[in-house]
Amino acid sequence: MRTGADYRAALRDGRKVVIMGGGTIDDVTTHPATAAVVEQYVTWYDRHFDPEWADTLLTPGGTPWAFVPPRSPEEVAAIGRAIKKTIFLSAGNITHTPLYGHLIAMGVLVAAENRGAGARYVTNAEAYRREIAETGRFLTFCGGAPVVGQRMQPDPADRVAVKKVRETDKGMILRGRLGMHTSPAYAEDVYVGSFTGLQIDGHPIGFIVPVAAPGVTTLCRKPAAREANPFMAPLSSRYDELDGQMWLDDVLIPWERVFAVDPAPEAIPRWLRWHHLYGWLAKAEFTLGLALALTDAIGLREHDATVEYLVDIIAEVQIVRSCIAGAEYDPEFTPSGYCVPNHAHLGAGGISLFKSRQRISELLRIIPGSSLVVAPGDSDLLIPELAQGLEESFGGGGYTARQRSALLQLAWDHVSSALEGRESSFELHASGGLPGWRHWLRRSFHDYNQLANAVLDFIDIDMPAIDVGSIGTAPMAARRAVSLSSGKK
């Protein structure tokens, strides 16, 4: 297991990173747009060497839970505790870590096992998973679907993300543009899924692209607008993951990093949606924590309407907690014996949060009242001609003006900042969005016929047997297609 210093050194690997509106980054470990997030990942690694974190992050034998292939509900729950405790520290904003990368590698391994295309693919997938577990190498995920400009190509054959230029003894040479994925500036490898349409010997494939490989350019979105002062932006000044694209210009993908995989949408992300739901839960729990703290700071503990707002948030948080607990302790198993959180429980939790997320954020904007909008900054409190008046306006009731303002600024940054807008927009598309989660729930629910036929016992006449199993086996709706405007070139 590497240290944070090892990870920081690994990022100086010759990678080419460009930020939209900001140009090329020479060193992501020192650039103002990326350095703060690099330090968050450095800290993630170093916690594994901190005795205070040992009970949460390490097995009794000292192995990081982040890199354990789970084979029991107890192991899944232990990994879940590690996810939950670490992801809350960023209010759910650091969504992809090396633990997440290991879950990707686990999905690749099982998808290769299920495909049955050849033992070498399983062997290579397990070797790569083991490499991640032994080194802590940071892997992130890209589905491989074409971006909008590629889907607009007049020739249907060109409406793909990447094309194979040629094959060599060492691997395949690829050229193209890969769409949005998370933390590409900070990861070391990207797994590219079967949405590329590439095949080997008639089998859909996924493959690993090293971020620093020759011919790779990582193009990140513009940073979220934020105050440089951590008092004013305690979250957005630290946790901007910079989602982006990856451009490939004749990039060699070694054969040992090419995997024939099950192309079903459920195949690779079987553990990832569990991690995603923990991230969304962390954001909801952080919102609840702020709502409770602000209720005290504004003096509303006995205010009936405020308490009802809190109960609304508590209910949503507890629904997702229960869904995750159900997923972990009522799991499923892959044919080779790996333990997977039950997607029926996860799907219900994800759908619940999709429906309630904006309402939860709105409640946090309501509870503190207009003070949320006009709270002063720490520099304002130091201006002699303002200091006394601001203390009178925002102090009192056991809080100084600085203390109450710090809490209000944290709430503002959590639900009213550019980073929050980015996160909200991203969640509408991540993991297939709400349509994807509804599909996974439909596919994972197994009681269609049992329930439908059970109610027939209450009817005292012969009834035909009901078979509605096709509801659960229907394929996922096709990805949305674009229409080329007539006369446009």
VEXDREN-2710 file (C-alpha; in Angstrom, 1 decimal):
% VEXDREN-2710
k/r/px/py/pz
1/MET/0.0/0.0/0.0
2/ARG/1.5/3.3/-1.1
3/THR/1.7/6.4/1.0
4/GLY/0.3/9.8/0.1
5/ALA/3.8/11.0/-0.9
6/ASP/4.1/8.0/-3.2
7/TYR/0.8/9.0/-4.9
8/ARG/1.9/12.6/-5.2
9/ALA/5.1/11.5/-6.9
10/ALA/3.2/9.2/-9.2
11/LEU/1.2/12.2/-10.6
12/ARG/4.4/13.7/-12.0
13/ASP/4.3/11.1/-14.7
14/GLY/4.3/13.3/-17.8
15/ARG/0.6/13.4/-18.2
16/LYS/-1.0/16.0/-20.4
17/VAL/-3.9/17.8/-18.7
18/VAL/-5.8/20.8/-20.1
19/ILE/-8.5/22.7/-18.2
20/MET/-11.1/24.4/-20.3
21/GLY/-10.5/28.1/-20.1
22/GLY/-7.3/27.6/-18.2
23/GLY/-4.8/26.0/-20.6
24/THR/-2.3/23.2/-20.0
25/ILE/-1.3/22.2/-16.5
26/ASP/2.3/21.5/-16.0
27/ASP/2.0/19.8/-12.6
28/VAL/-1.4/18.8/-11.2
29/THR/0.2/18.6/-7.7
30/THR/0.9/22.4/-7.6
31/HIS/-1.6/24.0/-10.0
32/PRO/-4.2/26.2/-8.2
33/ALA/-7.1/24.4/-9.9
34/THR/-5.9/20.9/-8.9
35/ALA/-3.6/21.0/-5.9
36/ALA/-6.3/21.0/-3.2
37/VAL/-7.9/17.9/-4.6
38/VAL/-4.5/16.2/-4.9
39/GLU/-4.0/16.8/-1.2
40/GLN/-7.4/15.2/-0.5
41/TYR/-6.2/12.0/-2.2
42/VAL/-2.9/12.2/-0.5
43/THR/-4.7/12.2/2.8
44/TRP/-6.9/9.3/1.7
45/TYR/-3.8/7.1/1.3
46/ASP/-2.2/8.4/4.5
47/ARG/-5.2/7.5/6.6
48/HIS/-4.4/3.9/6.1
49/PHE/-1.3/4.4/8.2
50/ASP/-3.1/6.4/11.0
51/PRO/-3.8/4.2/14.1
52/GLU/-7.0/6.1/14.7
53/TRP/-8.4/4.9/11.4
54/ALA/-7.1/1.3/11.6
55/ASP/-10.4/-0.2/12.9
56/THR/-12.3/1.4/10.0
57/LEU/-9.9/1.1/7.1
58/LEU/-8.0/-2.1/7.8
59/THR/-8.9/-5.8/8.2
60/PRO/-7.8/-7.5/11.4
61/GLY/-4.8/-8.7/9.4
62/GLY/-3.9/-5.2/8.4
63/THR/-5.1/-5.3/4.7
64/PRO/-6.9/-2.2/3.5
65/TRP/-10.6/-2.9/3.1
66/ALA/-10.4/-0.8/0.0
67/PHE/-8.7/-3.6/-1.8
68/VAL/-10.5/-6.7/-0.4
69/PRO/-12.6/-8.8/-2.9
70/PRO/-15.7/-9.3/-0.8
71/ARG/-17.0/-12.9/-0.3
72/SER/-19.4/-12.4/2.5
73/PRO/-22.0/-9.9/3.8
74/GLU/-19.7/-9.1/6.7
75/GLU/-16.9/-8.1/4.3
76/VAL/-19.2/-6.0/2.2
77/ALA/-20.5/-4.2/5.3
78/ALA/-16.9/-3.6/6.4
79/ILE/-16.0/-2.1/3.1
80/GLY/-19.2/-0.1/3.3
81/ARG/-18.2/1.4/6.6
82/ALA/-14.8/2.5/5.1
83/ILE/-16.6/4.2/2.2
84/LYS/-19.2/5.8/4.5
85/LYS/-16.7/7.3/7.0
86/THR/-14.3/8.6/4.4
87/ILE/-16.8/10.0/1.9
88/PHE/-18.6/12.1/4.6
89/LEU/-15.4/14.0/5.2
90/SER/-15.8/15.8/1.8
91/ALA/-19.6/16.1/2.2
92/GLY/-19.9/13.5/-0.6
93/ASN/-17.9/15.7/-3.1
94/ILE/-14.9/13.4/-3.4
95/THR/-16.8/10.6/-5.2
96/HIS/-14.0/8.6/-6.7
97/THR/-11.1/7.1/-4.7
98/PRO/-8.7/4.2/-5.2
99/LEU/-11.3/2.1/-3.4
100/TYR/-13.8/3.0/-6.1
101/GLY/-11.1/2.0/-8.6
102/HIS/-10.8/-1.4/-7.1
103/LEU/-14.5/-1.9/-7.3
104/ILE/-14.2/-1.1/-11.1
105/ALA/-11.5/-3.8/-11.4
106/MET/-13.7/-6.2/-9.5
107/GLY/-16.5/-5.5/-12.0
108/VAL/-14.2/-6.1/-14.9
109/LEU/-13.0/-9.4/-13.5
110/VAL/-16.6/-10.7/-13.0
111/ALA/-17.7/-9.4/-16.4
112/ALA/-14.8/-11.3/-18.0
113/GLU/-15.7/-14.4/-16.0
114/ASN/-19.3/-14.2/-17.1
115/ARG/-18.5/-13.6/-20.8
116/GLY/-16.6/-16.9/-21.1
117/ALA/-14.6/-15.6/-24.1
118/GLY/-11.3/-17.1/-23.0
119/ALA/-9.3/-17.8/-19.9
120/ARG/-6.7/-15.2/-20.8
121/TYR/-9.2/-12.4/-20.3
122/VAL/-10.0/-13.6/-16.8
123/THR/-6.4/-14.1/-16.0
124/ASN/-5.5/-10.6/-17.2
125/ALA/-8.4/-9.0/-15.3
126/GLU/-7.4/-10.7/-12.1
127/ALA/-3.8/-9.7/-12.6
128/TYR/-4.8/-6.1/-13.1
129/ARG/-7.1/-6.2/-10.0
130/ARG/-4.3/-7.7/-8.0
131/GLU/-1.9/-4.9/-9.2
132/ILE/-4.3/-2.3/-7.9
133/ALA/-4.7/-4.1/-4.6
134/GLU/-0.9/-4.3/-4.2
135/THR/0.1/-0.9/-5.4
136/GLY/-3.0/1.3/-4.7
137/ARG/-3.0/2.5/-8.3
138/PHE/-5.9/4.9/-8.9
139/LEU/-8.4/3.7/-11.6
140/THR/-11.5/5.6/-12.8
141/PHE/-14.3/4.8/-15.2
142/CYS/-15.6/5.9/-18.6
143/GLY/-18.5/4.1/-20.3
144/GLY/-17.1/4.7/-23.8
145/ALA/-20.1/6.2/-25.5
146/PRO/-19.6/8.9/-28.2
147/VAL/-19.9/12.5/-27.3
148/VAL/-22.3/14.9/-29.0
149/GLY/-20.1/15.9/-31.9
150/GLN/-19.3/12.3/-32.8
151/ARG/-23.0/11.4/-32.7
152/MET/-23.5/14.2/-35.3
153/GLN/-21.3/12.6/-37.9
154/PRO/-23.0/12.1/-41.3
155/ASP/-21.6/8.6/-41.7
156/PRO/-23.0/6.2/-39.1
157/ALA/-19.7/4.4/-39.1
158/ASP/-18.1/7.5/-37.6
159/ARG/-20.6/7.9/-34.8
160/VAL/-18.3/6.1/-32.3
161/ALA/-16.0/7.3/-29.5
162/VAL/-12.9/5.6/-30.7
163/LYS/-11.7/3.6/-33.7
164/LYS/-9.0/1.0/-34.0
165/VAL/-6.2/2.2/-36.2
166/ARG/-4.4/-1.1/-36.3
167/GLU/-3.3/-4.1/-34.3
168/THR/0.3/-5.1/-33.4
169/ASP/1.9/-7.9/-31.5
170/LYS/1.9/-5.6/-28.4
171/GLY/-1.7/-4.4/-28.6
172/MET/-4.2/-2.3/-30.4
173/ILE/-3.7/1.3/-31.5
174/LEU/-6.7/3.6/-30.9
175/ARG/-7.7/7.1/-31.9
176/GLY/-10.8/9.0/-30.7
177/ARG/-12.5/11.1/-28.0
178/LEU/-13.9/9.6/-24.8
179/GLY/-16.7/11.3/-23.0
180/MET/-17.3/12.5/-19.5
181/HIS/-15.8/10.7/-16.5
182/THR/-14.8/11.8/-13.0
183/SER/-11.4/12.7/-11.6
184/PRO/-9.4/12.1/-14.8
185/ALA/-6.8/14.7/-13.7
186/TYR/-6.1/12.8/-10.6
187/ALA/-6.4/9.1/-11.7
188/GLU/-3.6/7.0/-13.1
189/ASP/-5.7/4.7/-15.3
190/VAL/-9.2/4.9/-17.0
191/TYR/-11.3/1.8/-17.7
192/VAL/-13.2/2.3/-20.9
193/GLY/-16.3/0.3/-21.3
194/SER/-18.0/-1.6/-24.1
195/PHE/-20.1/1.4/-25.3
196/THR/-17.2/2.1/-27.7
197/GLY/-18.6/-0.9/-29.8
198/LEU/-15.0/-2.3/-30.2
199/GLN/-14.8/-6.0/-30.4
200/ILE/-12.1/-8.7/-30.5
201/ASP/-13.0/-12.1/-32.1
202/GLY/-16.7/-11.1/-32.0
203/HIS/-16.7/-10.2/-28.3
204/PRO/-17.4/-6.7/-26.8
205/ILE/-14.3/-5.4/-25.0
206/GLY/-13.3/-2.9/-22.4
207/PHE/-9.8/-1.7/-21.9
208/ILE/-7.4/0.3/-19.6
209/VAL/-5.9/3.6/-20.7
210/PRO/-3.0/4.9/-18.6
211/VAL/-3.5/8.7/-18.2
212/ALA/0.1/9.4/-18.9
213/ALA/0.4/7.1/-22.0
214/PRO/1.9/8.7/-25.1
215/GLY/-0.9/10.3/-27.2
216/VAL/-3.3/10.8/-24.3
217/THR/-4.7/14.2/-23.5
218/THR/-7.0/14.7/-20.5
219/LEU/-9.4/17.6/-21.1
220/CYS/-11.1/18.8/-17.9
221/ARG/-14.1/21.1/-17.6
222/LYS/-13.6/24.6/-16.2
223/PRO/-13.3/24.7/-12.4
224/ALA/-16.4/25.6/-10.4
225/ALA/-16.4/29.3/-9.6
226/ARG/-15.4/29.8/-6.0
227/GLU/-13.9/32.1/-3.4
228/ALA/-10.2/31.5/-2.7
229/ASN/-10.9/32.1/1.0
230/PRO/-11.7/28.8/2.8
231/PHE/-13.9/30.7/5.3
232/MET/-16.2/31.7/2.4
233/ALA/-15.9/28.4/0.5
234/PRO/-14.9/25.6/2.9
235/LEU/-16.1/22.9/0.4
236/SER/-15.7/24.3/-3.1
237/SER/-12.2/25.5/-2.4
238/ARG/-11.1/21.9/-1.7
239/TYR/-13.3/19.3/-3.5
240/ASP/-13.6/20.1/-7.2
241/GLU/-13.0/16.8/-9.0
242/LEU/-12.9/18.3/-12.5
243/ASP/-14.8/15.8/-14.6
244/GLY/-13.5/15.6/-18.2
245/GLN/-12.9/13.9/-21.4
246/MET/-9.9/11.9/-22.7
247/TRP/-8.5/12.3/-26.2
248/LEU/-6.6/9.5/-27.8
249/ASP/-4.1/10.1/-30.6
250/ASP/-2.8/6.7/-31.8
251/VAL/-2.5/5.3/-28.2
252/LEU/-1.2/1.8/-27.7
253/ILE/-3.4/-0.4/-25.5
254/PRO/-1.4/-3.5/-24.5
255/TRP/-3.3/-6.8/-25.0
256/GLU/-3.0/-7.6/-21.3
257/ARG/-5.1/-4.5/-20.7
258/VAL/-7.9/-5.5/-23.1
259/PHE/-10.8/-7.6/-21.7
260/ALA/-13.7/-9.4/-23.4
261/VAL/-16.6/-8.5/-21.1
262/ASP/-20.2/-9.1/-20.6
263/PRO/-21.7/-6.0/-22.3
264/ALA/-24.9/-5.8/-20.1
265/PRO/-25.3/-2.5/-18.4
266/GLU/-25.3/-4.2/-15.0
267/ALA/-22.0/-6.0/-15.6
268/ILE/-19.2/-3.7/-14.7
269/PRO/-20.9/-1.3/-12.3
270/ARG/-22.3/-4.1/-10.0
271/TRP/-20.4/-2.6/-7.0
272/LEU/-20.2/1.0/-8.3
273/ARG/-23.8/1.9/-7.7
274/TRP/-23.4/0.9/-4.1
275/HIS/-20.5/3.3/-3.8
276/HIS/-22.5/6.0/-5.6
277/LEU/-25.4/5.6/-3.2
278/TYR/-23.0/6.0/-0.2
279/GLY/-21.8/9.3/-1.8
280/TRP/-25.3/10.6/-2.2
281/LEU/-26.1/9.5/1.3
282/ALA/-23.1/11.4/2.6
283/LYS/-24.3/14.6/0.9
284/ALA/-27.8/14.0/2.4
285/GLU/-26.3/13.3/5.9
286/PHE/-24.2/16.4/5.6
287/THR/-27.2/18.4/4.7
288/LEU/-29.1/17.0/7.7
289/GLY/-26.1/17.8/10.0
290/LEU/-26.0/21.4/8.8
291/ALA/-29.8/21.7/9.2
292/LEU/-29.5/20.5/12.8
293/ALA/-26.6/22.9/13.5
294/LEU/-28.4/25.8/12.0
295/THR/-31.6/25.1/13.9
296/ASP/-29.5/25.5/17.0
297/ALA/-27.6/28.5/15.8
298/ILE/-30.8/30.4/14.7
299/GLY/-32.6/29.4/17.8
300/LEU/-35.4/27.3/16.2
301/ARG/-35.2/24.2/18.3
302/GLU/-38.8/24.8/19.5
303/HIS/-40.2/26.0/16.2
304/ASP/-42.7/23.5/15.0
305/ALA/-42.3/24.2/11.2
306/THR/-38.5/23.9/11.5
307/VAL/-38.8/20.6/13.4
308/GLU/-41.1/19.3/10.6
309/TYR/-38.5/20.3/8.0
310/LEU/-35.9/18.3/10.0
311/VAL/-38.1/15.3/10.1
312/ASP/-38.6/15.4/6.4
313/ILE/-34.8/15.3/5.9
314/ILE/-34.4/12.6/8.6
315/ALA/-36.9/10.4/6.8
316/GLU/-35.1/10.6/3.5
317/VAL/-31.7/9.9/5.1
318/GLN/-33.1/7.0/7.0
319/ILE/-34.7/5.5/3.9
320/VAL/-31.3/5.3/2.2
321/ARG/-29.5/4.0/5.3
322/SER/-32.1/1.2/5.4
323/CYS/-31.7/0.4/1.7
324/ILE/-27.9/0.2/2.0
325/ALA/-28.2/-2.0/5.1
326/GLY/-30.6/-4.3/3.2
327/ALA/-28.3/-4.4/0.2
328/GLU/-25.3/-5.4/2.3
329/TYR/-27.0/-8.0/4.5
330/ASP/-29.3/-9.5/1.8
331/PRO/-26.6/-9.7/-0.9
332/GLU/-26.2/-11.6/-4.1
333/PHE/-23.3/-13.7/-5.2
334/THR/-21.5/-14.0/-8.5
335/PRO/-20.9/-17.5/-9.9
336/SER/-17.3/-17.4/-8.7
337/GLY/-18.4/-16.5/-5.1
338/TYR/-18.0/-12.7/-4.8
339/CYS/-20.5/-10.9/-2.7
340/VAL/-22.4/-8.1/-4.3
341/PRO/-24.8/-5.7/-2.5
342/ASN/-28.4/-6.4/-3.6
343/HIS/-29.4/-4.1/-6.5
344/ALA/-33.1/-4.2/-5.7
345/HIS/-32.4/-2.5/-2.3
346/LEU/-29.8/-0.1/-3.9
347/GLY/-32.2/0.8/-6.7
348/ALA/-35.0/1.8/-4.3
349/GLY/-32.5/3.9/-2.3
350/GLY/-31.2/5.6/-5.4
351/ILE/-34.6/6.4/-6.8
352/SER/-35.7/7.8/-3.4
353/LEU/-32.7/10.2/-3.3
354/PHE/-33.2/11.2/-7.0
355/LYS/-36.7/12.3/-6.1
356/SER/-35.8/14.0/-2.8
357/ARG/-32.4/15.6/-3.4
358/GLN/-33.6/19.0/-4.6
359/ARG/-36.2/19.2/-1.8
360/ILE/-33.5/18.4/0.8
361/SER/-31.3/21.2/-0.5
362/GLU/-34.3/23.6/-0.5
363/LEU/-35.1/22.8/3.1
364/LEU/-31.5/23.7/4.1
365/ARG/-31.9/27.1/2.3
366/ILE/-35.2/27.7/4.1
367/ILE/-34.2/26.8/7.7
368/PRO/-31.6/29.6/8.4
369/GLY/-33.8/32.3/6.7
370/SER/-32.4/35.3/5.0
371/SER/-29.2/35.2/7.1
372/LEU/-28.0/32.6/4.7
373/VAL/-27.9/35.2/1.9
374/VAL/-26.3/38.1/3.8
375/ALA/-23.9/36.4/6.2
376/PRO/-20.5/38.3/6.4
377/GLY/-17.1/37.0/5.6
378/ASP/-14.3/36.8/8.1
379/SER/-12.6/39.8/6.4
380/ASP/-15.7/41.9/6.9
381/LEU/-15.6/41.2/10.6
382/LEU/-12.1/42.6/10.8
383/ILE/-13.1/46.0/9.3
384/PRO/-13.1/48.4/12.3
385/GLU/-16.1/50.4/11.1
386/LEU/-18.1/47.2/10.5
387/ALA/-17.0/44.9/13.3
388/GLN/-19.2/46.1/16.1
389/GLY/-22.3/46.4/13.9
390/LEU/-21.8/42.9/12.5
391/GLU/-21.2/41.4/15.9
392/GLU/-24.5/42.9/17.0
393/SER/-26.2/41.7/13.8
394/PHE/-24.9/38.1/13.8
395/GLY/-23.6/37.4/17.3
396/GLY/-25.5/36.4/20.5
397/GLY/-27.3/33.4/21.9
398/GLY/-24.0/31.6/22.6
399/TYR/-22.4/32.3/19.2
400/THR/-20.0/35.0/18.1
401/ALA/-20.7/36.6/14.7
402/ARG/-17.7/34.8/13.3
403/GLN/-19.0/31.4/14.5
404/ARG/-22.5/31.9/13.2
405/SER/-21.2/33.3/9.9
406/ALA/-18.9/30.3/9.5
407/LEU/-21.8/28.0/9.8
408/LEU/-23.9/30.0/7.3
409/GLN/-21.1/30.1/4.8
410/LEU/-20.6/26.4/5.0
411/ALA/-24.4/25.9/4.3
412/TRP/-24.2/28.4/1.4
413/ASP/-21.3/26.6/-0.1
414/HIS/-23.0/23.2/0.3
415/VAL/-26.4/24.1/-1.4
416/SER/-25.9/27.4/-3.2
417/SER/-22.4/27.4/-4.7
418/ALA/-21.2/26.7/-8.3
419/LEU/-19.8/23.4/-7.0
420/GLU/-23.2/22.3/-5.8
421/GLY/-24.7/23.2/-9.2
422/ARG/-22.1/21.1/-10.9
423/GLU/-22.7/18.2/-8.5
424/SER/-26.5/18.4/-9.0
425/SER/-26.1/18.4/-12.8
426/PHE/-23.6/15.6/-12.8
427/GLU/-25.9/13.4/-10.6
428/LEU/-28.7/13.7/-13.2
429/HIS/-26.4/11.7/-15.6
430/ALA/-24.1/9.6/-13.4
431/SER/-24.9/5.9/-13.3
432/GLY/-27.4/6.3/-16.1
433/GLY/-29.5/8.9/-14.2
434/LEU/-32.9/8.2/-12.8
435/PRO/-33.9/6.1/-15.9
436/GLY/-30.9/3.9/-15.3
437/TRP/-31.7/3.4/-11.6
438/ARG/-35.3/2.6/-12.5
439/HIS/-34.1/0.0/-15.0
440/TRP/-31.7/-1.6/-12.5
441/LEU/-34.5/-1.9/-10.0
442/ARG/-36.8/-3.4/-12.5
443/ARG/-34.1/-6.0/-13.5
444/SER/-33.2/-6.7/-9.9
445/PHE/-36.7/-7.2/-8.5
446/HIS/-37.4/-11.0/-8.6
447/ASP/-40.9/-11.4/-7.1
448/TYR/-43.1/-10.5/-10.1
449/ASN/-44.7/-13.8/-10.6
450/GLN/-44.6/-14.9/-7.0
451/LEU/-46.6/-11.9/-5.9
452/ALA/-49.0/-11.8/-8.8
453/ASN/-49.9/-15.5/-8.4
454/ALA/-50.1/-15.3/-4.6
455/VAL/-53.1/-13.0/-4.7
456/LEU/-55.0/-15.5/-6.8
457/ASP/-55.3/-17.7/-3.7
458/PHE/-57.9/-15.2/-2.4
459/ILE/-60.2/-15.9/-5.3
460/ASP/-62.4/-19.0/-5.1
461/ILE/-62.4/-19.9/-8.7
462/ASP/-59.8/-21.3/-11.0
463/MET/-57.6/-18.6/-12.5
464/PRO/-55.0/-18.7/-15.2
465/ALA/-51.3/-18.7/-14.1
466/ILE/-49.8/-15.2/-14.4
467/ASP/-46.5/-14.7/-16.0
468/VAL/-45.3/-11.1/-15.9
469/GLY/-41.6/-12.0/-15.7
470/SER/-40.9/-10.1/-18.9
471/ILE/-41.2/-6.9/-17.0
472/GLY/-38.0/-7.7/-15.3
473/THR/-36.1/-9.1/-18.3
474/ALA/-36.9/-6.3/-20.8
475/PRO/-33.8/-4.6/-22.1
476/MET/-32.8/-1.2/-21.1
477/ALA/-34.2/1.6/-23.3
478/ALA/-31.7/2.6/-26.0
479/ARG/-29.5/5.5/-25.4
480/ARG/-31.0/8.7/-26.8
481/ALA/-30.2/9.3/-30.5
482/VAL/-29.6/12.7/-32.1
483/SER/-31.2/13.9/-35.3
484/LEU/-29.1/15.7/-37.9
485/SER/-30.7/19.0/-39.0
486/SER/-31.4/19.1/-42.7
487/GLY/-29.0/21.3/-44.6
488/LYS/-26.5/21.4/-41.8
489/LYS/-22.9/20.3/-42.5
END
